[in-house]
Amino acid sequence: MAHELPPLPYDYSALEPVIDSQTMKLHHDMHHGTYVKNLNAALEKHPQLQSKSAEDLIRDLSSVPEDIRTVVRNNGGGHVNHTMFWKIMKPKGGGDPTGPVADVIKKTFGSFNDFKTKFNDAGAKQFGSGWVWLAGKPGGEVQVISTPNQDNPLSQGLYPIFGNDVWEHAYYLKYNNRRPEYLAAWWNVVNWDEINQRFEAIKSGKLEPALATR
């Protein structure tokens, strides 16, 4: 297969009580697994695309044949988004950011609390399914954006430094329709070390982070 489901970097229960183990099993094994399966099935129709990374595919969707473009957009995006998502969380994470990402947050938003408020508000107001992101440009400028469905900032020429999944499957078993409560709790599992590595990648001019999407 061209693309494979990466293993979780921790146990299903490792992020409790913020994210319960049943949600993690369903989210990783079933939802992410389905994105990978559907992406591979679509690429079987165009074998010349199988050597491309998922990031490259969604970065230039206009170059993807029209008959599979929507499938690649949705499932390639889902694969890239979730591969990032597992890595930018960790057990006993959270706390205030440190390092370069802390500096750019303070410079851009005034304070970490002001940034969290803006980020959570964008996530809460994303209608239906989608993601909320801290996205950046080469050089280090950052902004908060939200995207529908499994769209990724790469498709807009931006770099996904980190994002939170606001699809209901990410939180509904524990939080039901209380998305703002999930958004607030999620900061307790954020992996700032990984996020700093991603931010350093964009500052150094890399087009994409080192993700296990192959």
Backbone as JSON, one array per atom type, in Angstrom:
{
  "sequence": "MAHELPPLPYDYSALEPVIDSQTMKLHHDMHHGTYVKNLNAALEKHPQLQSKSAEDLIRDLSSVPEDIRTVVRNNGGGHVNHTMFWKIMKPKGGGDPTGPVADVIKKTFGSFNDFKTKFNDAGAKQFGSGWVWLAGKPGGEVQVISTPNQDNPLSQGLYPIFGNDVWEHAYYLKYNNRRPEYLAAWWNVVNWDEINQRFEAIKSGKLEPALATR",
  "N": [[0.84, -1.2, 0.0], [0.38, 2.29, -0.63], [0.15, 4.13, 1.44], [0.15, 4.07, 5.0], [-1.42, 3.33, 8.15], [-0.28, 5.08, 10.86], [1.07, 3.95, 14.0], [-0.37, 4.68, 17.24], [1.43, 6.92, 19.35], [1.34, 6.35, 22.02], [-0.48, 4.68, 24.7], [-3.97, 3.76, 24.33], [-5.4, 4.72, 26.5], [-3.88, 6.73, 27.5], [-4.28, 9.49, 27.45], [-6.33, 10.04, 29.13], [-7.86, 11.89, 31.83], [-8.78, 13.54, 29.8], [-9.19, 12.74, 27.1], [-10.98, 9.92, 26.42], [-10.37, 6.34, 26.47], [-11.97, 4.75, 24.79], [-12.86, 6.55, 22.85], [-10.37, 7.17, 21.71], [-9.65, 4.68, 20.56], [-11.68, 4.29, 18.64], [-11.34, 6.61, 17.13], [-8.65, 6.6, 16.21], [-8.2, 3.89, 15.19], [-10.52, 3.24, 13.66], [-11.64, 5.63, 12.35], [-9.3, 7.15, 11.4], [-8.03, 4.97, 10.24], [-9.85, 4.34, 8.2], [-9.65, 6.57, 6.54], [-7.07, 6.19, 5.5], [-7.4, 3.75, 4.17], [-9.33, 4.46, 2.21], [-7.93, 6.43, 0.81], [-5.77, 4.97, -0.29], [-7.24, 3.22, -1.93], [-8.31, 4.98, -3.8], [-5.98, 5.89, -5.06], [-5.16, 3.65, -6.4], [-6.3, 3.79, -8.87], [-4.76, 5.57, -10.19], [-1.79, 4.94, -10.49], [0.6, 6.37, -10.76], [0.57, 8.35, -8.88], [1.08, 7.2, -6.48], [3.58, 7.34, -5.38], [3.79, 9.8, -4.27], [3.81, 11.91, -1.38], [1.25, 12.18, 1.14], [0.97, 14.79, 1.96], [1.99, 16.23, -0.24], [0.06, 15.63, -2.13], [-2.3, 16.88, -1.16], [-1.45, 19.46, -1.04], [-1.34, 20.38, -3.63], [-3.95, 20.13, -5.01], [-5.13, 20.63, -7.45], [-3.64, 19.31, -9.28], [-4.31, 16.72, -9.02], [-6.07, 14.07, -10.51], [-9.39, 14.66, -11.67], [-11.36, 12.75, -11.19], [-10.72, 11.5, -8.81], [-10.24, 13.53, -7.08], [-11.83, 14.71, -5.02], [-12.04, 12.6, -3.22], [-9.35, 12.27, -2.52], [-8.85, 14.77, -1.42], [-10.53, 14.71, 0.86], [-9.82, 12.28, 2.21], [-7.02, 12.05, 2.03], [-6.44, 14.45, 3.28], [-7.58, 13.87, 5.78], [-5.85, 11.84, 6.6], [-3.32, 13.16, 6.78], [-3.98, 15.18, 8.65], [-4.7, 13.72, 10.97], [-2.41, 12.2, 11.49], [-0.66, 14.17, 12.28], [-2.14, 15.01, 14.54], [-2.08, 12.97, 16.53], [0.58, 13.13, 17.26], [0.96, 15.7, 18.31], [-0.05, 15.64, 20.77], [0.29, 14.43, 24.15], [0.76, 12.25, 27.03], [0.4, 13.74, 30.25], [0.84, 16.3, 29.33], [0.46, 19.67, 28.17], [0.18, 22.77, 30.03], [1.88, 25.98, 30.07], [3.18, 27.19, 26.96], [6.61, 26.89, 25.87], [9.79, 28.09, 24.64], [10.44, 28.83, 21.1], [7.82, 28.81, 19.98], [6.26, 29.8, 22.03], [7.22, 32.38, 22.14], [6.43, 33.45, 19.64], [3.68, 33.27, 19.86], [3.15, 35.05, 21.96], [4.11, 37.41, 20.78], [2.37, 37.69, 18.6], [-0.28, 37.44, 19.54], [-0.44, 38.64, 22.01], [-0.71, 37.4, 24.59], [-0.55, 34.08, 26.04], [-3.01, 33.27, 27.11], [-4.79, 34.98, 25.75], [-4.39, 34.04, 23.18], [-5.31, 31.36, 23.45], [-8.01, 31.86, 23.94], [-8.82, 32.99, 21.49], [-8.25, 30.86, 19.74], [-9.85, 28.76, 20.8], [-12.36, 29.92, 20.47], [-12.55, 30.1, 17.7], [-12.58, 27.38, 17.12], [-14.93, 26.57, 18.4], [-16.83, 27.93, 16.93], [-16.66, 26.86, 14.41], [-18.67, 25.66, 12.04], [-20.41, 22.63, 12.04], [-18.45, 19.82, 11.03], [-14.86, 19.88, 11.33], [-11.65, 21.58, 11.65], [-9.51, 23.44, 13.87], [-6.79, 25.68, 13.71], [-3.35, 26.59, 14.41], [-1.67, 28.18, 12.11], [1.05, 28.75, 9.83], [3.47, 30.76, 7.97], [6.34, 30.54, 5.78], [9.11, 31.93, 7.35], [7.91, 32.55, 9.69], [5.54, 33.92, 10.47], [2.33, 33.75, 12.02], [-1.08, 32.55, 12.31], [-4.48, 32.15, 13.43], [-6.73, 29.87, 12.13], [-9.7, 28.28, 10.83], [-10.87, 25.24, 9.34], [-13.11, 23.49, 7.15], [-14.43, 20.14, 7.37], [-12.04, 17.73, 6.38], [-10.11, 19.45, 5.48], [-6.89, 20.97, 5.06], [-4.42, 23.35, 6.15], [-2.27, 23.31, 4.34], [-3.34, 23.23, 1.78], [-3.98, 25.82, 1.39], [-1.65, 27.11, 1.08], [-0.38, 27.44, 3.49], [1.26, 26.47, 6.57], [0.63, 23.8, 8.71], [1.01, 24.24, 11.94], [-0.01, 23.38, 14.42], [-3.1, 21.7, 15.28], [-6.54, 21.33, 16.31], [-8.95, 18.79, 16.42], [-12.27, 19.14, 15.63], [-14.34, 17.57, 14.84], [-17.25, 15.68, 15.64], [-16.71, 13.02, 16.28], [-14.33, 13.14, 17.62], [-14.8, 13.85, 20.23], [-17.38, 13.3, 21.21], [-18.34, 11.06, 22.7], [-17.51, 11.5, 25.32], [-17.93, 14.24, 25.85], [-20.31, 14.89, 24.7], [-22.46, 17.23, 23.25], [-20.94, 19.34, 24.06], [-18.83, 21.07, 22.93], [-17.18, 23.41, 23.47], [-16.28, 22.77, 26.06], [-14.71, 20.53, 25.65], [-12.73, 21.71, 23.99], [-11.51, 23.46, 25.82], [-10.48, 21.65, 27.73], [-8.67, 20.22, 26.24], [-6.17, 21.47, 26.08], [-4.68, 20.45, 28.12], [-3.34, 18.21, 27.28], [-1.58, 18.88, 25.33], [1.35, 18.71, 23.34], [4.0, 20.45, 23.64], [6.69, 20.26, 22.97], [6.8, 18.8, 20.55], [5.29, 20.55, 18.99], [6.94, 22.8, 18.96], [9.05, 21.76, 17.42], [7.77, 21.51, 14.98], [7.18, 24.17, 14.46], [9.76, 25.21, 14.26], [10.51, 23.95, 11.93], [9.08, 25.25, 9.88], [10.17, 27.79, 10.12], [12.72, 27.33, 9.3], [12.43, 26.95, 6.66], [11.45, 24.59, 5.61], [9.08, 22.68, 3.75], [7.23, 21.0, 4.8], [6.35, 19.2, 7.8], [8.15, 16.47, 9.38], [6.43, 13.83, 8.96], [4.91, 10.68, 9.71], [3.61, 9.57, 7.32], [3.83, 7.76, 5.34]],
  "CA": [[0.0, 0.0, 0.0], [1.13, 3.54, -0.7], [0.09, 4.83, 2.72], [-0.15, 3.17, 6.12], [-1.89, 3.94, 9.39], [0.8, 5.09, 11.86], [0.61, 3.56, 15.34], [-0.4, 5.72, 18.25], [2.7, 6.99, 20.09], [1.05, 6.1, 23.44], [-1.62, 3.79, 24.88], [-5.3, 4.36, 24.12], [-5.89, 5.37, 27.72], [-2.82, 7.61, 28.02], [-4.7, 10.89, 27.52], [-7.42, 10.21, 30.08], [-9.3, 11.94, 31.59], [-9.17, 14.51, 28.78], [-9.74, 11.95, 25.99], [-11.18, 8.57, 26.94], [-9.75, 5.3, 25.66], [-12.88, 4.3, 23.73], [-12.78, 7.54, 21.77], [-9.09, 7.02, 21.03], [-9.69, 3.48, 19.74], [-12.53, 4.55, 17.48], [-10.79, 7.72, 16.35], [-7.44, 6.15, 15.51], [-8.31, 2.63, 14.44], [-11.63, 3.22, 12.71], [-11.73, 6.83, 11.51], [-8.05, 7.36, 10.67], [-7.83, 3.8, 9.4], [-10.7, 4.42, 7.02], [-9.07, 7.57, 5.63], [-5.93, 5.57, 4.83], [-7.94, 2.74, 3.25], [-9.97, 5.12, 1.08], [-6.89, 7.1, 0.02], [-5.08, 3.95, -1.07], [-8.15, 2.72, -2.96], [-8.39, 6.0, -4.86], [-4.71, 5.97, -5.78], [-5.0, 2.48, -7.27], [-6.75, 4.17, -10.21], [-3.72, 6.42, -10.78], [-0.58, 4.46, -9.81], [1.7, 7.35, -10.81], [0.46, 9.22, -7.71], [1.33, 6.44, -5.26], [4.89, 7.69, -4.82], [3.69, 11.13, -3.67], [3.36, 11.96, 0.01], [-0.11, 12.7, 1.31], [1.1, 16.25, 2.02], [2.13, 16.75, -1.6], [-1.22, 15.47, -2.82], [-3.3, 17.89, -0.77], [-0.88, 20.79, -1.27], [-1.62, 20.75, -5.01], [-5.1, 19.32, -5.38], [-5.48, 20.85, -8.85], [-2.89, 18.36, -10.1], [-4.9, 15.39, -8.81], [-7.15, 13.85, -11.49], [-10.69, 15.1, -11.16], [-12.22, 11.64, -10.77], [-10.41, 11.12, -7.43], [-9.8, 14.72, -6.35], [-12.59, 14.9, -3.78], [-11.66, 11.52, -2.31], [-8.01, 12.59, -2.02], [-8.98, 15.94, -0.54], [-11.13, 14.32, 2.14], [-9.13, 11.19, 2.9], [-5.63, 12.46, 2.18], [-6.46, 15.44, 4.35], [-7.82, 13.18, 7.04], [-4.63, 11.11, 6.97], [-2.32, 14.14, 7.22], [-4.45, 15.85, 9.87], [-4.67, 12.84, 12.14], [-1.03, 11.83, 11.78], [-0.19, 15.28, 13.12], [-2.91, 15.13, 15.77], [-1.58, 12.05, 17.55], [1.92, 13.54, 17.69], [1.01, 16.97, 19.03], [-0.6, 15.39, 22.11], [1.06, 13.47, 24.92], [0.36, 12.15, 28.44], [0.96, 14.74, 31.15], [1.25, 17.44, 28.53], [-0.16, 20.92, 28.55], [0.95, 23.84, 30.63], [2.18, 27.09, 29.18], [4.22, 26.87, 25.98], [7.96, 27.42, 26.05], [10.58, 28.11, 23.42], [10.09, 29.74, 20.01], [6.38, 28.94, 19.75], [5.77, 30.69, 23.08], [7.59, 33.74, 21.77], [5.62, 33.94, 18.52], [2.31, 33.44, 20.36], [3.12, 36.31, 22.71], [4.29, 38.51, 19.84], [1.24, 37.81, 17.68], [-1.59, 37.5, 20.19], [-0.36, 39.39, 23.25], [-0.47, 36.47, 25.7], [-1.03, 32.73, 25.78], [-4.44, 33.21, 27.4], [-5.5, 35.62, 24.64], [-4.32, 33.11, 22.06], [-6.23, 30.25, 23.71], [-9.38, 32.35, 23.77], [-9.06, 33.13, 20.05], [-8.2, 29.52, 19.16], [-11.04, 28.02, 21.23], [-13.52, 30.56, 19.88], [-12.6, 29.68, 16.3], [-12.98, 25.99, 17.1], [-16.34, 26.46, 18.8], [-17.69, 28.53, 15.9], [-16.57, 26.11, 13.16], [-19.97, 25.0, 11.89], [-20.3, 21.24, 11.62], [-17.16, 19.15, 11.23], [-13.7, 20.62, 10.86], [-10.46, 21.72, 12.47], [-9.01, 24.78, 14.17], [-5.35, 25.58, 13.51], [-2.35, 27.64, 14.36], [-1.0, 27.97, 10.84], [2.11, 29.73, 9.63], [4.1, 30.97, 6.68], [7.8, 30.58, 5.87], [9.51, 33.17, 7.98], [7.45, 32.48, 11.07], [4.28, 34.58, 10.79], [1.33, 32.75, 12.38], [-2.46, 33.0, 12.41], [-5.49, 31.15, 13.77], [-7.74, 29.68, 11.09], [-10.45, 27.04, 10.91], [-11.15, 24.66, 8.04], [-14.19, 22.51, 7.2], [-14.19, 18.74, 7.04], [-10.64, 17.36, 6.62], [-9.21, 20.36, 4.78], [-5.65, 21.25, 5.77], [-3.83, 24.62, 5.72], [-1.36, 23.12, 3.21], [-4.06, 23.53, 0.55], [-4.06, 27.28, 1.29], [-0.29, 27.63, 1.06], [0.04, 27.66, 4.86], [1.88, 25.33, 7.23], [-0.11, 23.46, 9.92], [1.89, 24.1, 13.11], [-0.79, 22.38, 15.16], [-4.54, 21.89, 15.15], [-7.42, 20.5, 17.13], [-10.03, 18.16, 15.67], [-13.58, 19.43, 16.22], [-15.37, 16.62, 14.42], [-17.89, 15.1, 16.82], [-16.11, 11.74, 16.67], [-13.16, 13.4, 18.46], [-15.12, 14.22, 21.61], [-18.8, 13.2, 21.57], [-18.62, 10.04, 23.72], [-17.25, 12.06, 26.65], [-18.4, 15.61, 26.04], [-21.58, 15.07, 23.99], [-22.46, 18.42, 22.39], [-20.25, 20.42, 24.77], [-17.56, 21.28, 22.24], [-16.3, 24.34, 24.19], [-15.67, 22.1, 27.21], [-13.62, 19.72, 25.06], [-11.67, 22.61, 23.54], [-10.81, 23.97, 27.0], [-9.76, 20.55, 28.37], [-7.65, 19.68, 25.33], [-4.86, 22.07, 26.32], [-3.97, 19.67, 29.14], [-2.6, 17.11, 26.67], [-0.79, 19.41, 24.22], [2.78, 18.37, 23.36], [4.68, 21.66, 23.17], [7.97, 19.9, 22.36], [6.53, 18.47, 19.16], [4.83, 21.76, 18.31], [8.12, 23.62, 18.71], [9.77, 21.18, 16.29], [7.02, 21.85, 13.77], [7.36, 25.6, 14.21], [11.13, 25.4, 13.79], [10.58, 23.47, 10.55], [8.62, 26.3, 8.96], [11.11, 28.9, 10.18], [13.93, 26.95, 8.57], [12.11, 26.9, 5.24], [10.94, 23.3, 5.16], [7.72, 22.79, 3.26], [6.32, 20.18, 5.57], [6.98, 18.51, 8.92], [8.5, 15.07, 9.17], [5.3, 13.04, 9.43], [4.95, 9.28, 9.32], [2.42, 9.38, 6.47], [4.1, 6.76, 4.32]],
  "C": [[0.88, 1.25, 0.0], [1.2, 4.23, 0.66], [-0.37, 3.87, 3.81], [-0.61, 3.97, 7.33], [-0.75, 3.92, 10.41], [0.27, 4.65, 13.22], [0.51, 4.78, 16.25], [0.92, 5.75, 19.01], [2.53, 6.77, 21.59], [-0.16, 5.17, 23.51], [-2.94, 4.53, 24.65], [-5.77, 5.17, 25.32], [-4.96, 6.46, 28.23], [-3.26, 9.06, 28.19], [-5.91, 11.1, 28.42], [-6.97, 11.1, 31.23], [-9.72, 12.88, 30.47], [-9.82, 13.81, 27.58], [-9.8, 10.5, 26.45], [-10.67, 7.52, 25.96], [-10.66, 4.81, 24.54], [-12.87, 5.26, 22.55], [-11.49, 7.38, 21.0], [-9.08, 5.8, 20.11], [-10.49, 3.72, 18.46], [-11.9, 5.58, 16.55], [-9.57, 7.27, 15.54], [-7.69, 4.95, 14.62], [-9.36, 2.69, 13.34], [-11.62, 4.44, 11.78], [-10.45, 7.06, 10.71], [-7.77, 6.17, 9.75], [-8.64, 3.82, 8.12], [-10.17, 5.45, 6.03], [-7.92, 6.96, 4.84], [-6.43, 4.55, 3.79], [-8.54, 3.4, 2.01], [-8.96, 5.85, 0.19], [-6.16, 6.1, -0.86], [-5.95, 3.41, -2.2], [-8.25, 3.71, -4.11], [-7.12, 6.02, -5.7], [-4.44, 4.75, -6.65], [-5.41, 2.8, -8.7], [-5.7, 5.0, -10.95], [-2.39, 6.08, -10.11], [0.58, 5.46, -9.81], [1.69, 8.27, -9.61], [0.87, 8.51, -6.41], [2.68, 6.76, -4.62], [4.87, 9.06, -4.14], [3.28, 11.02, -2.21], [1.94, 12.49, 0.07], [-0.09, 14.23, 1.37], [1.19, 16.85, 0.62], [0.81, 16.67, -2.36], [-2.2, 16.59, -2.45], [-2.77, 19.31, -0.94], [-1.24, 21.29, -2.67], [-2.76, 19.91, -5.55], [-5.47, 19.48, -6.85], [-4.75, 19.88, -9.77], [-3.39, 16.93, -9.94], [-6.04, 15.2, -9.8], [-8.53, 14.07, -10.88], [-11.52, 13.95, -10.61], [-11.92, 11.17, -9.34], [-10.09, 12.33, -6.55], [-10.53, 14.89, -5.03], [-12.23, 13.83, -2.76], [-10.29, 11.79, -1.71], [-8.06, 13.77, -1.08], [-9.48, 15.54, 0.83], [-10.28, 13.32, 2.9], [-7.63, 11.42, 3.03], [-5.5, 13.51, 3.27], [-6.66, 14.8, 5.7], [-6.59, 12.43, 7.54], [-3.56, 12.07, 7.49], [-2.72, 14.78, 8.54], [-4.3, 14.97, 11.1], [-3.27, 12.37, 12.49], [-0.37, 12.91, 12.62], [-0.83, 15.24, 14.49], [-2.38, 14.22, 16.87], [-0.24, 12.53, 18.11], [1.92, 14.8, 18.53], [0.23, 16.87, 20.35], [0.31, 14.39, 22.82], [0.5, 13.38, 26.34], [1.08, 13.2, 29.28], [1.54, 15.92, 30.37], [0.65, 18.73, 29.07], [0.78, 21.9, 29.23], [1.18, 24.96, 29.64], [3.26, 26.69, 28.18], [5.56, 27.49, 26.36], [8.63, 27.5, 24.69], [10.04, 29.05, 22.36], [8.59, 29.9, 19.8], [5.74, 29.82, 20.81], [6.04, 32.15, 22.71], [6.7, 34.28, 20.66], [4.16, 34.11, 18.93], [2.19, 34.76, 21.11], [3.22, 37.51, 21.77], [3.04, 38.76, 19.01], [-0.08, 38.09, 18.39], [-1.6, 38.25, 21.52], [-0.04, 38.53, 24.46], [-0.99, 35.11, 25.31], [-2.53, 32.62, 26.05], [-5.27, 33.87, 26.29], [-5.5, 34.72, 23.41], [-5.29, 31.95, 22.25], [-7.67, 30.67, 23.49], [-9.74, 32.45, 22.29], [-9.15, 31.77, 19.37], [-9.48, 28.75, 19.51], [-12.3, 28.6, 20.61], [-13.67, 30.15, 18.41], [-13.04, 28.23, 16.19], [-14.45, 25.8, 17.45], [-17.27, 26.94, 17.7], [-17.57, 27.83, 14.55], [-17.85, 25.29, 13.01], [-19.78, 23.58, 11.36], [-18.9, 20.7, 11.9], [-16.01, 20.01, 10.71], [-12.56, 20.64, 11.85], [-10.2, 23.19, 12.76], [-7.49, 24.68, 14.27], [-4.6, 26.81, 13.99], [-1.53, 27.34, 13.12], [0.02, 29.07, 10.61], [2.59, 29.81, 8.2], [5.62, 30.87, 6.86], [8.26, 31.95, 6.37], [8.99, 33.29, 9.39], [6.18, 33.22, 11.42], [3.2, 33.52, 11.03], [-0.05, 33.39, 12.44], [-3.35, 31.84, 12.82], [-6.49, 31.08, 12.63], [-8.54, 28.42, 11.43], [-10.73, 26.56, 9.49], [-12.28, 23.65, 8.18], [-13.69, 21.11, 6.91], [-12.75, 18.33, 7.35], [-9.68, 18.25, 5.83], [-8.04, 20.73, 5.69], [-5.08, 22.59, 5.29], [-2.86, 24.49, 4.56], [-2.03, 23.49, 1.89], [-4.22, 25.02, 0.33], [-2.67, 27.92, 1.24], [0.25, 27.96, 2.43], [0.59, 26.35, 5.44], [1.11, 25.03, 8.52], [0.83, 23.24, 11.11], [1.24, 23.15, 14.12], [-2.27, 22.71, 15.01], [-5.3, 20.97, 16.07], [-8.6, 20.05, 16.29], [-11.36, 18.48, 16.35], [-14.71, 18.65, 15.54], [-15.98, 16.0, 15.69], [-17.25, 13.79, 17.24], [-14.9, 11.92, 17.57], [-13.52, 13.58, 19.93], [-16.51, 13.8, 22.09], [-19.09, 12.17, 22.66], [-18.46, 10.6, 25.12], [-17.94, 13.39, 26.87], [-19.77, 15.88, 25.41], [-21.51, 16.31, 23.1], [-21.72, 19.61, 23.01], [-18.86, 20.65, 24.16], [-16.65, 22.28, 22.97], [-15.6, 23.71, 25.4], [-14.51, 21.22, 26.76], [-12.45, 20.6, 24.65], [-10.85, 23.13, 24.72], [-9.96, 22.88, 27.65], [-8.56, 20.09, 27.55], [-6.26, 20.26, 25.58], [-4.04, 21.32, 27.36], [-3.2, 18.48, 28.58], [-1.73, 17.58, 25.5], [0.7, 19.11, 24.42], [3.57, 19.55, 22.78], [6.04, 21.36, 22.55], [7.8, 19.6, 20.87], [6.11, 19.71, 18.37], [6.0, 22.7, 18.03], [8.94, 23.09, 17.54], [9.08, 21.54, 14.98], [7.19, 23.33, 13.43], [8.77, 25.9, 13.7], [11.28, 24.96, 12.33], [10.15, 24.55, 9.57], [9.6, 27.46, 8.96], [12.38, 28.61, 9.38], [13.68, 26.76, 7.08], [11.65, 25.56, 4.72], [9.47, 23.44, 4.76], [6.73, 22.0, 4.09], [7.07, 19.55, 6.74], [7.31, 17.08, 8.57], [7.4, 14.2, 9.78], [5.41, 11.61, 8.92], [3.71, 8.97, 8.48], [2.66, 8.36, 5.36], [3.86, 5.38, 4.88]]
}
